[in-house]
Protein backbone atom coordinates (compact mmCIF):
# COMPACT_ATOMS: atom_id res chain seq x y z
CA UNK A 1 0.00 0.00 0.00
CA UNK A 2 1.36 3.35 -0.98
CA UNK A 3 0.55 4.97 2.38
CA UNK A 4 2.79 2.56 4.30
CA UNK A 5 6.40 3.58 4.53
CA UNK A 6 8.58 0.49 4.60
CA UNK A 7 12.17 0.24 5.62
CA UNK A 8 13.15 -2.56 3.24
CA UNK A 9 15.93 -3.66 5.60
CA UNK A 10 13.29 -4.38 8.28
CA UNK A 11 10.77 -6.25 6.11
CA UNK A 12 10.94 -9.94 5.32
CA UNK A 13 11.11 -10.84 1.60
CA UNK A 14 7.85 -12.79 1.92
CA UNK A 15 5.99 -9.46 2.26
CA UNK A 16 7.79 -7.44 -0.39
CA UNK A 17 6.31 -9.19 -3.44
CA UNK A 18 2.70 -9.69 -2.36
CA UNK A 19 0.27 -9.23 -5.24
CA UNK A 20 -3.33 -8.02 -5.38
CA UNK A 21 -5.91 -10.80 -4.98
CA UNK A 22 -9.69 -11.06 -5.17
CA UNK A 23 -11.22 -12.46 -1.98
CA UNK A 24 -14.12 -14.79 -2.79
CA UNK A 25 -17.52 -14.56 -1.10
CA UNK A 26 -17.58 -16.09 2.42
CA UNK A 27 -13.79 -15.94 2.71
CA UNK A 28 -11.75 -13.48 4.77
CA UNK A 29 -8.28 -12.05 4.28
CA UNK A 30 -6.68 -11.26 7.64
CA UNK A 31 -3.69 -9.08 8.49
CA UNK A 32 -1.76 -9.13 11.73
CA UNK A 33 -1.30 -5.97 13.75
CA UNK A 34 2.47 -6.08 13.22
CA UNK A 35 1.99 -6.01 9.47
CA UNK A 36 5.60 -6.33 8.37
CA UNK A 37 6.30 -9.37 10.57
CA UNK A 38 2.92 -11.06 11.16
CA UNK A 39 1.82 -14.54 10.21
CA UNK A 40 -1.42 -13.83 8.37
CA UNK A 41 -3.28 -14.40 5.09
CA UNK A 42 -0.33 -13.18 3.04
CA UNK A 43 2.08 -15.91 4.04
CA UNK A 44 0.81 -18.48 6.53
CA UNK A 45 -2.95 -18.71 6.96
CA UNK A 46 -4.23 -18.05 3.48
CA UNK A 47 -7.90 -17.13 3.12
CA UNK A 48 -10.10 -17.98 6.11
CA UNK A 49 -13.57 -19.50 5.77
CA UNK A 50 -16.12 -17.09 7.22
CA UNK A 51 -17.74 -20.03 9.04
CA UNK A 52 -14.51 -20.57 11.04
CA UNK A 53 -14.75 -17.19 12.74
CA UNK A 54 -16.07 -17.53 16.28
CA UNK A 55 -16.60 -14.44 18.34
CA UNK A 56 -18.89 -11.67 19.42
CA UNK A 57 -18.58 -7.98 18.63
CA UNK A 58 -18.94 -5.98 21.82
CA UNK A 59 -17.53 -2.58 20.92
CA UNK A 60 -16.66 -0.43 17.93
CA UNK A 61 -13.60 1.64 18.78
CA UNK A 62 -12.59 3.07 15.42
CA UNK A 63 -13.08 5.57 13.96
CA UNK A 64 -12.68 7.35 17.28
CA UNK A 65 -15.62 9.68 16.68
CA UNK A 66 -17.91 6.61 16.41
CA UNK A 67 -16.89 4.66 19.54
CA UNK A 68 -19.87 2.68 20.85
CA UNK A 69 -20.92 -0.48 22.64
CA UNK A 70 -22.82 -3.08 20.61
CA UNK A 71 -25.99 -4.42 22.26
N, C-alpha and C positions, 0 to 999 in steps of 0.2 A: 504494500500500500504506500502510496506516495507521501502520505502524511507521517509515516513512521521513519524516523532517522536512525539508520542502523550503522553501528560501528562494525564493519565487516570482520575485524579481528576478533570480535566478541560473539559472532553468530556462527553456529554450526553450519556446515555445508548443506545439510539436509533441509534447511529452511531457505537457502538462498536461491534455489531454482524451482520453487513451488509455482505451479501453473494454475490458471483459473479453471474451476470445475463447475458443473451444474449439479446442484443437490436435488435428487429426486424427491417426489412427494413421500411423506412419512419417514424421511431420513433426516438426520441432523448432522451438521458439521460443527464440531466443538473446538474451541481454542483455549489453551491454558492461560492463566493470568500472568505467567512469566513467558510471554509469547516467543521470545528468541531461544528459549531453552526448554519449553514444555513438551511433554509427551501428549499429543492430541491428535485430531483428525488428519493433520498434515503428514504425520510420520509413523504413528504407532497404532492408533485406534481405528482409523478409517472412518467411514460414515456410520453413525449410530442409528439403529432402528428406533423410531419414536416410541414404540411399545416397550422398549427397555428402560425408559426414563421413569423412575419412581421418585416422587417427591410432592411437596405441597408448597405453593407460593403463599407466603405470609406477608411479604412487604415489597413494595416497589421503592427503591432508593435512588434511582437515577432515571431521568434527569432530576437534579436536586430540587427544582421548583415544582416537582410533582411527587414528592415523597408521600407515601400513604400506606396504611395497613390494608390488607385484603381480607374481606370477611368471608 
